[in-house]
Structure formats: C-alpha cells, structure tokens
Amino acid sequence: MTVTDPEATTVRGVRVGDPLDLVRENYEHVRCGKAVAGEAVSGGDPSTYAWCRMRLDSVEVFFGDDPIESVTLTQAAS
C-alpha cells in the first residue's frame, strides 16, 4: 500500500512532506540510500531520489524522496 496524502501520519508523527531526517530521528534501525529514478535523457547520469526504509514487526515501511513524497507499506520477508 502506498500513501501520498499529506494528512496521513505515522504513529510517531512522520508524514508526506517531512524531511527524511525526521524518519531517522523517530525510528530505530533505519536504512537510507539513493535509488535511480529512471534513465538519463541525454546520456548523462540518471537522476536519483533519496529513500529510507525500516521494518516494523511484519511490515516494511519505505519513505520515498526528500522531502517525503510517499510512504509504502509491504509485507516483510520472514
């Protein structure tokens, strides 16, 4: 499930529009990085976006871009 509504908030107060630093401040065991956003238009380096993810019980939570544009929840692998 992907959430893009800025009114939706995690239990710890993180929402769409917030900086990724807020995820790092409010949750433990957060992994962050950059992902390729698509192919380069004219042979240069492709654009990227920042992300952070973590596991909460049996759910993986993915925060995309900085500021956050979406929060995606998926079932965590066992």
Buried (B, 14 or more C-beta within 10 A) or exposed (E): EEBEEEEEBBEEEBBBEBBBEBBBEBBEEBEBEEEEEEEEEEEEEEEEBBBBBBBEEEEBBBBBBBBBBBBBEEEEEE
